[in-house]
Structures are given as structure tokens and as C-alpha cells.
Amino acid sequence: MDLKEYFNRIGFTGGYDKADLDTLSTIHKLHVMSIPYENLSIHCGEKNTIDLSIIYDKIVKSSRGGWCCENNLLFSWVLREMGYKYTTLGSKGFNKFKNDFYPVDSHLINLVEIDGKPYITDVSYGVSCQMWYPLELISGKDQPQPPGVFRLLNDGMRWVLEKTGRKHLLKTMYCFTLTPRTADHFLETSECLQTSPDSLFVLKSICSLQTPTGFRALIGRTFSEITFNPKEDFDLMDMKEIADCEIEAMLREKFKVVLVNKFSPKNDKVTHCM
């Protein structure tokens, strides 16, 4: 595992002798612009893992992306190698069908402390709610970014992350505490999310990547290109269906993802997913 090889993967050419906020923000943005949020392994007969060396080989060496336990675990290694003071945390995703949070930690994030101030980094939420830059861990503060306005709230027991998008559309993303977690903490949940018939990741194949003007996504066979348009309070969307014979070329061209095993796109209707 080589930090310079990771920097080459995301296109970072700056110095990294100082573990400061500017460098962290640059690395965070380049990661989400270069490495997709995707669960394609589940639909290629492969298995996602929390083994860091396997994740490194997959994402850095093999032109793939990953889901949160892969991207954010890799990012925690980057933080450590760069000299940042960080803590890995677990968060519970919000289930809109049950109007409640998932009962156990299902999403891995990192807390970074810089000059005494804490920040949340998350390079693997994907699609329209992907933060581009770290968020200061402060309650009630609006933190505008190109995808929308992010906001962290604290009720004394837990933190909640929400995002306000265009037309003041509010989305609750996840909640978390500041209890440190290791990768093993997510092992059982990771297995469940890859195998349960009620899992969103089993029901849908997802690949998304942020772009300088918005983001693009391939969900099942549907490709979407979204251009952020905050001045007019609505985003521009171009959608089209992709033939099976064109999907792997689309993944290479638009997401720089190269698949080895046969991919079976999936986009089943979700009514009560976990």
C-alpha cells in the first residue's frame, strides 16, 4: 500500500507535509470526483470485504470504486498516513419507509480533528447527498456545498446529519455518536447488507460519481447526468436507458470502472428496504 499510488489514483499533485484543513478538503473532493460510490461487486458474484489490503487493491490498483465500508475505510488509512488525528465512527442510515434510523451502525464515517476543531469526512454516501468537503462538527450550522446545504444537529445524545436540497427539500441522512469503532464493528452488518433480500444494495446495482458540475449515476440500466443549478433552485437532469451490451463500456467511459466478472444490472422496486 503506497500513499503516492493513491494520490495518483485521485489526481492529487500537491504537497502533504501539513495535515491542515485545506489539504484535507482537496483530498476529500478529489476522492469523490475520482472514485465511484458503487456496489457492483454484489451484482458480479463477488463479495465486499473490510480487509484494507483487499480494498486498496480493488480501488487503487484495479479501477474500481466501493461502498462506505470500503471507501471510508481506505480514507481512514489515508488520514493516518498523512498524519491526521482521526477516529472512525459508525452511523445509522435513515430509513424513509420506516421513518426511523437503522437499528445498528450501517455506515462508516471518519471524524478528523484539526487545530482543536472536529470535522466529519464521508467520501462514500454517493449520488445527490454526497458531501464534497469535510463538515465542521457544530450543531445547527448551515454548511453550503454544491449539492446543497448540509447541517449537523445534536440532541445531547446523538448527532444527526441532514441535507436541504433544491426547493427546500429536506433529507435526513444518518445519525451517529462519537464512540470510536474499528472495521470489525461493521462485519456483521456488511454481510447482511450484501445478502438480505430486503437490502437496498441487493435490490439495486448502483454506481455514482461526482463531477465538477454535479454527478452521474447508473442505477440498474438507467444512466443519469445531473448538473447542479442552485441559482435557479433546480438541478438539470438527463436520463436514458442503457442496453446490456453497452453497460460495461458506459462504466469504463463515465465512471472509469473496469469489471472482471459478468455484471447483472438490477433495479427492483423498493418498498420496505433495510
Order of alpha helices (4+ residues) and beta strands (2+ residues): alpha-alpha-beta-alpha-alpha-beta-beta-beta-beta-beta-beta-beta-beta-beta-alpha-alpha-beta-beta-beta-beta-alpha
